[in-house]
């Protein structure tokens, strides 16, 4: 039985009348009342849950991954129809949970999700209380793909604290995974059956030193774009991208010898990437200053396909920063509009927040208040961990709220106009 809270309409006529009336007075950024009746879905898992990433399938269905607490915590994968209802064609109630290891004490949490060209669902995260990176491959109906490695699951077993934190899938079905292993950051490439692909740097893995990747995306030509940070002598971090050829060699035609570091405030790091249809690259992440009364915030940068700063973004600099929202997720539209999601600080509380940027990088004044829409989704604290644009410009976001003393996953859809 699906454990979803939400307002359900008593009859179709009621939905149509209420929805039409609500939309008549709605503004860009407001919750979409046609999504689950009130614009939101909030979990009601008895022991709690988290929403850590989101993906919109080509058919409009919405995948949300994270964790669910039962005897211990498991990978959680939930799928919703385009109107926000649990998708009963996925498992039997719209959700699946997956454990790792032979014992129930092996805590696991999913961090990121991607689709294979054939429509299978790749989910990565951590297991054994963060001691091992983990991956699960599901068929479109929610069943584990038993042809993949260990009956649909893979534990990286690096013998040091680690986690798989991002994933991308090539057009041939090979899987790229960014992982943290102790103090090292690693890129794995797996075959469609879950084994290390020796065509990536001989043994299927790249280990990074000065550059610390945290996210990955793929260009149309197969080149691998990684976002993360570099350490500076003063202890600060530099907002950085690196590009690799398919075989793992660094692409020295990108930026400066394969890497670009963008100065955004005193310290900054990339947490998410989006490659636009025209090849431009957009990155978002934390940006902070060492002095002054305003601390924390978000940096966003856009690059041309060769890694140079896009002069049409950020008043000619290619980047912008804002202290209005703390955001670590993003998506883009073909016209260059960008959505970023995270939270705003409200006293001792975090509030769910999504911001929309115009194609030139300025906060869109027509969206929310000065470009940022803040919502109290439920409970005392809430934050967005992943978001995506629909084709019509509406924004679907997933995250976590604190409700009655427990964490619960949450999903919301925000209007475009």
Residue pairs with C-beta under 8 A, 6 or more apart in sequence:
1 93
2 86
2 93
2 94
2 95
3 43
3 44
3 45
3 46
3 95
4 41
4 42
4 43
4 44
4 86
4 94
5 41
5 42
5 43
5 44
6 36
6 37
6 38
6 40
6 41
6 42
6 84
7 36
7 37
7 38
8 37
9 15
9 18
9 37
15 34
15 37
18 33
19 33
19 34
22 33
23 33
23 34
23 415
26 32
26 33
26 415
27 415
28 356
28 364
28 366
28 367
28 368
28 373
28 415
28 416
28 417
29 354
29 356
29 367
29 368
29 373
29 414
29 415
30 39
30 373
30 414
30 415
31 38
31 39
31 40
31 375
31 412
31 413
31 414
31 415
32 39
32 394
32 413
32 414
32 415
33 39
34 83
35 83
35 84
35 396
35 412
35 413
36 80
36 83
36 84
36 85
37 84
39 412
39 413
39 414
40 377
40 378
40 410
40 411
40 412
41 80
41 84
41 410
41 411
41 412
42 377
42 378
42 401
42 403
42 408
42 409
42 410
43 49
43 51
43 408
43 409
43 410
44 408
45 68
45 69
45 406
45 408
45 409
47 68
47 69
47 70
47 406
48 68
48 69
48 406
48 407
48 408
49 66
49 67
49 68
49 69
49 76
49 400
49 407
49 408
49 409
50 66
50 67
50 68
50 76
50 109
50 385
50 400
50 407
50 409
51 64
51 65
51 66
51 385
51 386
51 398
51 399
51 400
51 409
51 410
51 411
52 65
52 66
52 67
52 109
52 110
52 111
52 112
52 125
52 385
52 386
52 398
52 400
53 64
53 65
53 66
53 110
53 111
53 112
53 113
53 385
53 386
53 398
54 62
54 63
54 64
54 65
54 113
54 385
54 386
54 387
54 388
54 396
54 397
54 398
54 411
55 62
55 63
55 113
55 114
55 115
55 386
55 388
56 62
56 63
56 388
56 390
56 396
57 63
57 115
57 119
59 82
60 81
60 82
60 390
61 79
61 80
61 81
61 82
61 87
62 79
62 80
62 81
62 82
62 84
62 396
62 411
63 77
63 78
63 79
63 113
63 121
64 77
64 78
64 79
64 80
64 398
64 409
64 411
65 75
65 76
65 77
65 78
65 110
65 111
65 112
65 113
65 123
65 125
66 76
66 109
66 110
66 385
66 398
66 400
66 409
67 73
67 74
67 75
67 76
67 108
67 109
67 110
67 125
68 74
68 76
68 95
68 97
70 97
71 104
72 99
72 104
72 105
72 106
72 107
72 108
73 107
73 108
73 109
74 97
74 98
74 99
74 108
75 97
75 98
75 99
75 100
75 108
75 109
75 110
75 123
75 125
75 134
75 136
76 95
76 96
76 97
76 110
76 409
77 95
77 96
77 97
77 98
77 110
77 113
77 121
77 123
77 136
77 138
77 142
78 86
78 90
78 94
78 95
78 409
79 86
79 87
79 90
79 94
79 95
79 142
80 86
80 87
80 94
80 411
81 87
84 411
84 413
85 94
86 93
86 94
86 95
87 94
88 94
89 141
90 96
90 141
90 142
91 141
91 142
91 143
95 142
96 138
96 142
98 108
98 136
98 144
98 152
98 153
99 106
99 108
100 106
100 108
100 127
100 128
100 132
100 134
100 153
100 155
101 127
101 128
101 155
106 127
106 128
106 129
107 127
107 128
107 129
107 130
108 125
108 126
108 127
108 128
108 134
109 125
109 126
110 123
110 124
110 125
110 136
111 124
111 125
111 126
111 163
111 164
111 165
111 166
112 123
112 124
112 125
112 164
112 165
112 166
112 167
113 121
113 122
113 123
113 124
113 167
114 121
114 122
114 167
114 168
114 169
114 175
115 121
115 122
115 169
116 122
116 137
116 169
116 173
116 175
116 192
117 169
117 171
117 172
117 173
118 173
119 140
120 137
120 138
120 139
120 140
120 145
121 137
121 138
121 139
121 140
122 135
122 136
122 137
122 167
122 169
122 175
123 135
123 136
123 137
123 138
123 167
124 133
124 134
124 135
124 164
124 165
124 166
124 167
124 177
125 133
125 134
125 135
125 163
125 164
126 132
126 133
126 134
126 162
126 163
126 164
127 133
127 134
127 155
128 155
130 161
130 162
130 163
131 161
131 162
132 155
132 156
132 157
132 158
132 162
133 155
133 156
133 158
133 162
133 163
133 164
133 177
133 179
133 181
134 153
134 154
134 155
134 156
134 164
135 153
135 154
135 156
135 164
135 167
135 175
135 177
135 190
135 194
136 144
136 152
136 153
136 154
137 144
137 145
137 148
137 149
137 152
137 153
137 194
138 144
138 145
138 152
139 145
143 152
144 151
144 152
144 153
145 152
146 152
147 193
148 154
148 192
148 193
148 194
149 193
149 194
149 195
150 194
154 190
154 194
156 162
156 164
156 179
156 181
156 188
158 179
158 181
158 182
160 181
160 182
161 181
161 182
162 179
162 180
162 181
162 182
163 179
163 180
164 177
164 178
164 179
165 178
165 179
165 180
165 214
165 215
166 177
166 178
166 214
166 215
166 216
167 175
167 176
167 177
167 178
167 216
168 175
168 176
168 216
168 217
168 218
168 224
169 175
169 176
170 176
170 218
170 222
170 246
171 222
172 192
173 192
174 189
174 190
174 191
174 192
174 197
175 188
175 189
175 190
175 191
175 192
175 194
176 187
176 188
176 189
176 216
176 218
176 224
177 187
177 188
177 189
177 190
178 185
178 186
178 187
178 213
178 214
178 215
178 216
178 226
179 185
179 186
179 187
179 188
180 186
184 207
184 208
185 207
185 208
185 211
185 212
185 213
185 214
185 228
186 205
186 206
186 207
186 208
187 200
187 205
187 206
187 208
187 213
187 216
187 224
187 226
187 244
187 248
188 196
188 200
188 204
188 205
189 196
189 197
189 199
189 200
189 204
189 205
190 196
190 197
190 204
191 197
195 204
196 203
196 204
196 205
197 204
198 204
199 246
199 247
200 206
200 247
200 248
201 247
201 248
206 244
206 248
210 230
210 231
211 226
211 228
211 229
211 230
211 240
211 242
211 259
212 228
212 229
212 230
212 231
212 269
213 226
213 227
213 228
213 242
214 227
214 228
214 229
214 269
214 270
214 271
215 226
215 227
215 228
215 270
215 271
215 272
215 273
216 224
216 225
216 226
216 227
216 273
217 225
217 227
217 273
217 274
217 275
217 281
218 224
218 225
218 275
219 225
219 275
219 279
219 305
220 279
222 246
223 243
223 244
223 245
223 246
223 251
224 243
224 244
224 245
224 246
225 241
225 242
225 243
225 273
225 275
225 281
226 241
226 242
226 243
226 244
227 240
227 241
227 270
227 271
227 272
227 273
227 283
227 285
228 240
228 241
228 242
228 269
228 270
229 237
229 238
229 239
229 240
229 268
229 269
229 270
229 285
230 237
230 238
230 240
230 259
230 261
231 237
231 238
232 238
236 266
236 267
236 290
237 267
237 268
237 269
238 261
238 262
238 263
238 267
238 268
238 269
239 261
239 262
239 263
239 264
239 268
239 269
239 270
239 283
239 285
239 287
239 299
239 301
239 319
240 259
240 260
240 261
240 262
240 269
240 270
241 254
241 255
241 259
241 260
241 270
241 273
241 281
241 283
241 303
241 307
242 250
242 254
242 258
242 259
242 260
243 250
243 251
243 254
243 255
243 258
243 259
243 307
244 250
244 251
244 258
245 251
250 257
250 258
250 259
251 258
252 258
253 306
254 260
254 306
254 307
255 306
255 307
255 308
256 307
260 303
260 307
260 308
262 268
262 299
262 301
262 309
262 318
262 319
264 287
264 299
264 301
264 319
264 321
265 287
265 288
265 289
265 297
265 299
265 321
266 288
266 289
266 290
266 291
267 287
267 288
267 289
267 290
268 285
268 286
268 287
268 288
268 299
268 321
269 285
269 286
270 283
270 284
270 285
271 284
271 285
271 286
271 328
271 329
272 283
272 284
272 285
272 328
272 329
272 330
273 281
273 282
273 283
274 281
274 282
274 283
274 330
274 331
274 332
274 338
275 281
275 282
276 282
276 332
276 334
276 336
277 334
278 305
278 334
279 304
279 305
280 302
280 303
280 304
280 305
280 310
280 336
281 302
281 303
281 305
281 307
282 300
282 301
282 302
282 303
282 330
282 332
282 338
283 300
283 301
283 302
283 303
283 330
284 298
284 299
284 300
284 327
284 328
284 329
284 330
284 338
284 340
285 298
285 299
285 328
286 296
286 297
286 298
286 299
286 326
286 328
287 297
287 298
287 299
287 321
288 295
288 296
288 297
289 295
294 323
295 323
296 323
296 326
296 345
297 321
297 322
297 323
297 324
297 325
297 326
298 321
298 322
298 323
298 325
298 326
298 327
298 328
298 340
298 342
299 319
299 320
299 321
300 314
300 319
300 320
300 321
300 330
300 338
300 340
300 357
300 361
301 309
301 313
301 314
301 318
301 319
301 320
302 309
302 310
302 313
302 314
302 318
302 319
302 336
302 338
302 361
303 309
303 310
303 318
304 310
308 318
309 317
309 318
309 319
310 318
311 318
312 336
312 359
312 360
313 319
313 320
313 336
313 359
313 360
313 361
314 320
314 360
314 361
315 360
315 361
319 361
320 357
320 361
320 362
322 355
322 363
324 344
324 355
324 363
324 370
324 371
324 372
325 340
325 342
325 343
325 344
325 353
325 355
325 372
326 342
326 343
326 344
326 345
326 353
327 340
327 341
327 342
327 353
327 355
327 384
328 342
328 385
329 340
329 341
329 342
329 384
329 385
329 386
329 387
329 397
330 338
330 339
330 340
330 341
330 387
331 338
331 339
331 387
331 388
331 389
331 395
332 338
332 339
332 389
333 389
333 393
335 359
336 358
336 359
336 360
337 356
337 357
337 358
337 359
337 364
337 389
337 393
338 356
338 357
338 361
339 354
339 355
339 356
339 357
339 387
339 389
339 395
340 354
340 355
340 357
340 387
341 353
341 354
341 355
341 384
341 385
341 386
341 387
341 395
341 397
341 399
342 353
342 383
342 384
343 350
343 351
343 352
343 353
343 382
343 383
343 384
344 350
344 351
344 353
344 372
344 374
345 351
346 374
349 380
349 381
350 381
350 382
350 383
351 374
351 375
351 376
351 381
351 382
352 374
352 375
352 376
352 377
352 382
352 383
352 384
352 397
352 399
352 401
352 410
352 412
353 372
353 373
353 374
353 375
353 384
354 368
354 372
354 373
354 384
354 387
354 395
354 397
354 414
355 363
355 367
355 368
355 371
355 372
355 373
356 363
356 364
356 367
356 368
356 371
356 395
357 363
357 364
357 371
358 364
362 371
363 370
363 371
363 372
364 371
365 371
367 373
368 374
373 414
375 382
375 412
376 382
377 399
377 401
377 410
377 412
378 401
378 403
378 408
378 410
379 401
379 402
379 403
379 404
379 408
380 402
380 403
381 401
381 402
382 399
382 400
382 401
382 402
382 410
383 399
383 400
384 397
384 398
384 399
385 398
385 399
385 400
386 397
386 398
386 399
387 395
387 396
387 397
387 398
388 395
388 396
389 395
390 396
392 416
393 416
393 417
394 413
394 414
394 415
394 416
395 413
395 414
395 416
396 411
396 412
396 413
396 414
397 411
397 412
397 413
397 414
398 409
398 410
398 411
399 409
399 410
400 407
400 408
400 409
400 410
401 407
401 408
401 409
401 410
402 408
